[in-house]
Amino acid sequence: MRVFRKILPFETWRLSEHLLRLSPEDRRLRFLAEVGEAAIAEHCRGIDFMRTVVIGFFEAGVLRGAAELHFDRAASGAELAITLEGDWQDRHIGTELLGHAITIAENRGVRTMAMLCLLDNRRMQHIVRKLDGRLEIVDDQAEARLKVPRPTQQSLWEEAAMEGLGLISGWLEVFGSAAPIDAAPARAA
Ligand SMILES: CC(C)(COP(=O)(O)OP(=O)(O)OC[C@H]1O[C@@H](n2cnc3c(N)ncnc32)[C@H](O)[C@@H]1OP(=O)(O)O)[C@@H](O)C(=O)NCCC(=O)NCCS
């Protein structure tokens, strides 16, 4: 079952394991440089959950994709980075993660969202263009800027729905294998 939900501060190990499963090329595209295990561990340890929301994409209970949304101090802007493991790429899951990130940014009053990507990251640039984002080339990087709409009842509802479905799916993952009540063995007479 595909599940999108925010990851909790004590779950950064899941993010770390996901980032470590990325190919060296995908890690370079994510961090704009080649990074090793130590840098990934430090990155995950350093996440300030007071100013960051990490939306996870789970399949069969394993984190296979993540959108890290870091809010600036004034909370009018945010920076986003998205990652998906190789077998889950090009299935529009990245676009869906981006949609959830925009909804969450919207509900926090963010007005613009920035994404940094390398010039050879054509896939990410394609997604940004599709969403009418602005791309600015600075040295060997492209800075994408997306306008974030104002919050609406629908955006609040969408975030709540994602949370609710995530919670129920997590519950099913833990308890779903328990035998249902009506399947209890018959008692001997
Ligand atoms: C970038 C990334 C998040 C995108 O997620 P994804 O699920 O693979 O992307 P989607 O399937 O939602 O969308 C891909 C789009 O790019 C297009 N695309 C794929 N390869 C492309 C290429 N080389 N050039 C141009 N467009 C390309 C696809 O056709 C699709 O377009 P469509 O929606 O019009 O059909 C994911 O591939 C990833 O994690 N890459 C490695 C890390 C990374 O680059 N992170 C971004 C740093 S901000």
The ligand as a Tripos MOL2 file, in Angstrom:
@<TRIPOS>MOLECULE
LIG
   48    50     1     0     0
SMALL
NO_CHARGES

@<TRIPOS>ATOM
      1 C1         13.8360   14.1980   -9.1760 C.3       1 LIG1
      2 C2         12.8760   13.1980   -8.5610 C.3       1 LIG1
      3 C3         12.4960   13.6490   -7.1610 C.3       1 LIG1
      4 C4         11.6090   13.1720   -9.4420 C.3       1 LIG1
      5 O1         10.6990   12.2170   -8.9570 O.3       1 LIG1
      6 P1         10.0210   11.1740   -9.9580 P.3       1 LIG1
      7 O2          8.9530   10.4710   -9.2330 O.co2     1 LIG1
      8 O3         11.0900   10.3430  -10.5620 O.co2     1 LIG1
      9 O4          9.4110   12.1400  -11.0630 O.3       1 LIG1
     10 P2          7.9610   12.0900  -11.7070 P.3       1 LIG1
     11 O5          7.6970   10.6960  -12.1990 O.co2     1 LIG1
     12 O6          6.9620   12.6550  -10.7750 O.co2     1 LIG1
     13 O7          8.1000   13.1040  -12.9260 O.3       1 LIG1
     14 C5          9.1390   12.9630  -13.8360 C.3       1 LIG1
     15 C6          8.8680   13.8290  -15.0470 C.3       1 LIG1
     16 O8         10.1360   14.1180  -15.6440 O.3       1 LIG1
     17 C7         10.1670   13.5950  -16.9830 C.3       1 LIG1
     18 N1         11.5390   13.1870  -17.2170 N.ar      1 LIG1
     19 C8         12.1630   12.0340  -16.8510 C.ar      1 LIG1
     20 N2         13.4460   12.0660  -17.2360 N.ar      1 LIG1
     21 C9         13.6440   13.2560  -17.8710 C.ar      1 LIG1
     22 C10        14.7600   13.8870  -18.5080 C.ar      1 LIG1
     23 N3         15.9470   13.2810  -18.5720 N.pl3     1 LIG1
     24 N4         14.5920   15.1180  -19.0320 N.ar      1 LIG1
     25 C11        13.3860   15.7590  -18.9880 C.ar      1 LIG1
     26 N5         12.2890   15.2070  -18.3850 N.ar      1 LIG1
     27 C12        12.4140   13.9810  -17.8480 C.ar      1 LIG1
     28 C13         9.1560   12.4570  -16.9830 C.3       1 LIG1
     29 O9          8.7090   12.1890  -18.2840 O.3       1 LIG1
     30 C14         8.0540   13.0670  -16.1070 C.3       1 LIG1
     31 O10         7.3520   14.0240  -16.8460 O.3       1 LIG1
     32 P3          5.7320   14.0070  -16.9890 P.3       1 LIG1
     33 O11         5.1830   14.1770  -15.5980 O.co2     1 LIG1
     34 O12         5.4250   15.1880  -17.8650 O.co2     1 LIG1
     35 O13         5.3560   12.6880  -17.5570 O.co2     1 LIG1
     36 C15        13.4820   11.7600   -8.5040 C.3       1 LIG1
     37 O14        13.7110   11.2900   -9.7980 O.3       1 LIG1
     38 C16        14.7720   11.6910   -7.6870 C.2       1 LIG1
     39 O15        14.7350   11.4250   -6.4910 O.2       1 LIG1
     40 N6         15.9390   11.9260   -8.3020 N.am      1 LIG1
     41 C17        17.2240   11.8710   -7.5950 C.3       1 LIG1
     42 C18        17.3720   12.9820   -6.5390 C.3       1 LIG1
     43 C19        17.0470   14.3480   -7.1020 C.2       1 LIG1
     44 O16        17.3920   14.6870   -8.2220 O.2       1 LIG1
     45 N7         16.3860   15.1830   -6.2690 N.am      1 LIG1
     46 C20        16.0270   16.5210   -6.6140 C.3       1 LIG1
     47 C21        16.8460   17.4820   -5.8160 C.3       1 LIG1
     48 S1         15.8470   18.8970   -5.4230 S.3       1 LIG1
@<TRIPOS>BOND
     1     1     2 1
     2     2     3 1
     3     2     4 1
     4     2    36 1
     5     4     5 1
     6     5     6 1
     7     6     7 2
     8     6     8 1
     9     6     9 1
    10     9    10 1
    11    10    11 2
    12    10    12 1
    13    10    13 1
    14    13    14 1
    15    14    15 1
    16    15    16 1
    17    15    30 1
    18    16    17 1
    19    17    18 1
    20    17    28 1
    21    18    19 ar
    22    18    27 ar
    23    19    20 ar
    24    20    21 ar
    25    21    22 ar
    26    21    27 ar
    27    22    23 1
    28    22    24 ar
    29    24    25 ar
    30    25    26 ar
    31    26    27 ar
    32    28    29 1
    33    28    30 1
    34    30    31 1
    35    31    32 1
    36    32    33 2
    37    32    34 1
    38    32    35 1
    39    36    37 1
    40    36    38 1
    41    38    39 2
    42    38    40 1
    43    40    41 1
    44    41    42 1
    45    42    43 1
    46    43    44 2
    47    43    45 1
    48    45    46 1
    49    46    47 1
    50    47    48 1
@<TRIPOS>SUBSTRUCTURE
     1 LIG1         1 GROUP 0 **** ****
